[in-house]
């Protein structure tokens, strides 16, 4: 699956802006432990090529782990995450055609 890093970066930065408002206004300034789920859902709305929220959430959590361990965090976080997510999805097969397919179409409904 080929996704442009710039599109991912823009979606991340927009998600960050809105998530900050959510943490401030809804959570009363408390850190949201489920931030990757929130970002994933937001980004799915922005990046129609990404069809499975669980995959983008997983890639965000993995990017966070890698970023935390990176001693040279000179790259802006959104660029680092965008690069990681892009690379992650280049390794994931494109399943967009199969999303929501339960197999009943192939097997037939008549049995």
N, C-alpha and C positions, 0 to 999 in steps of 0.2 A: 504494500500500500504506500503510495508516494504522496506525501503531504509537505507543503512548503513550510520551512522553518518560520518565515515571517508571519504567516497566517496563525501558526500556533502561538508565537510570541505575542501577537496582538490580542488573541483570545485570552491568553494568560494574564496580560496586563489589565484587560477589561474585567476579567474575573476577580483579580486582586482588588481593584477599585470597589467593585460591588460587594465583595466578601468583607472588606474592611468596614464598610457601612453596616453590613449584617452583624459582624462581631461587635461593633460599637453600639449600634442602636437596639438590636434584638438580644444579644448575649451580654449586654452591659459591660463590654470591654474584656470579657473572658476569652482566652484563646480557644478556638474551635478545634478540638482534637480530630474531628471528621472533616477537616478542610479539604482533603483530596476528593472526597465524595462530592462536596459542594462544587469545587472547581470542575470536577469531571462532568457533573450534570450541566453546569453553565456552559462548558466548552462544547458539549454535545450539541447544544442549541446553536452554537456559532460555527461549528465545523461539521457540516452534514456528512462528510466522508467518514467520520468516526461513528460507527453505528452501535458499538457496545460500550455503555458507560463503565462497565467493570474493567475493560481493557484500558481506558484512559485513566481511570482512578488508579489502577495498578501501576501504570507508567509514571504517573505523578508521584506516587509514593516512592517508587524506585529512584526517580530523579531527585527527590528530597534526600533520600539516604545517600546517594552519590554526592550531592552538593554539600551535605553536612561533612562528609569525609574528605572533600577536596581542600587541600591546604592552600591552593592558589585560587581563591574565590574572587578574582579580579573581574571576571565576566559578570555582567548584570544577571541577577537570578532568573529573570524571564527569558533571557537569551540562552542560559545554561539549560533550563528546563525545556525550552522549545527544541533545542538541539537534541536533547536526550529523548524527548517524546517522538520527534521526527525519526530518529534512528530506531527507536523501539518499534514504530509502526512500519518501518521498511522491512523488518524481520517478521512481521505478523502477516499471514495470508489474508487477502481481501475476502471477507465473508459478507460483504454488504448485500450481495444478492440473496444470501441464505438467511438473513436476519428475519426472525419471526417465522421461519418455515419449520413446521412441526413434523414434516414428512408426510402429512396426509395427502398432499398434492401428488406426490410420487406414487404412493401406495394405492391411491384411489379411495374415494369415500364409500364405494359400494362394497368393498371387502373382497 
